[in-house]
């Protein structure tokens, strides 16, 4: 679970766009870049090098 206040200020580091929180999978998704940001221990990993392509991530899930 991620804090609502943190969610409100986070943006995609690549495009500066809005991120959508997927509560079930505990990930952040950038729809514009089609990237998935993983959340570990309540901390979003916001490094572009650590992202996963959305379509690749969906296939694995």
C-alpha positions in Angstrom: 0.0 0.0 0.0 1.2 3.5 -0.8 0.4 6.7 1.0 -2.2 8.9 -0.7 -0.2 12.1 -0.2 2.8 10.5 -1.9 0.7 9.3 -4.7 -0.6 12.9 -5.3 2.9 14.3 -5.9 4.4 11.4 -7.8 4.8 11.7 -11.6 6.5 9.6 -14.2 10.2 10.6 -14.3 10.3 10.0 -18.1 7.3 12.1 -19.3 6.3 13.9 -16.1 2.8 12.4 -16.6 0.3 11.1 -14.2 0.8 7.7 -12.6 -2.1 5.3 -11.8 -1.8 3.1 -8.7 -2.9 -0.5 -9.2 -3.8 -1.6 -5.7 -4.2 -5.3 -6.5 -0.7 -5.6 -8.0 0.9 -2.8 -5.9 2.4 -1.1 -8.9 2.3 2.4 -10.5 1.5 2.6 -14.2 2.3 5.4 -16.6 -0.3 5.1 -19.4 1.6 7.6 -21.7 4.9 5.7 -21.6 3.3 2.3 -21.0 5.7 1.6 -18.1 5.3 -0.1 -14.8 7.0 1.2 -11.6 7.3 -1.5 -8.9 6.6 -0.6 -5.3 8.8 -2.4 -2.7 8.0 -2.2 1.0 5.8 0.8 0.4 8.5 2.7 -1.6 8.0 3.2 -5.3 11.1 2.5 -7.4 11.1 5.6 -9.6 14.2 4.9 -11.6 13.6 4.6 -15.4 16.2 1.8 -15.6 14.1 -0.2 -13.1 10.8 0.0 -15.0 9.1 -2.8 -16.8 7.2 -2.4 -20.1 3.5 -2.5 -19.4 2.6 -5.1 -22.0 5.5 -7.4 -20.9 4.4 -7.0 -17.2 0.8 -7.9 -18.1 1.8 -11.0 -20.0 3.8 -12.3 -16.9 0.9 -11.6 -14.4 
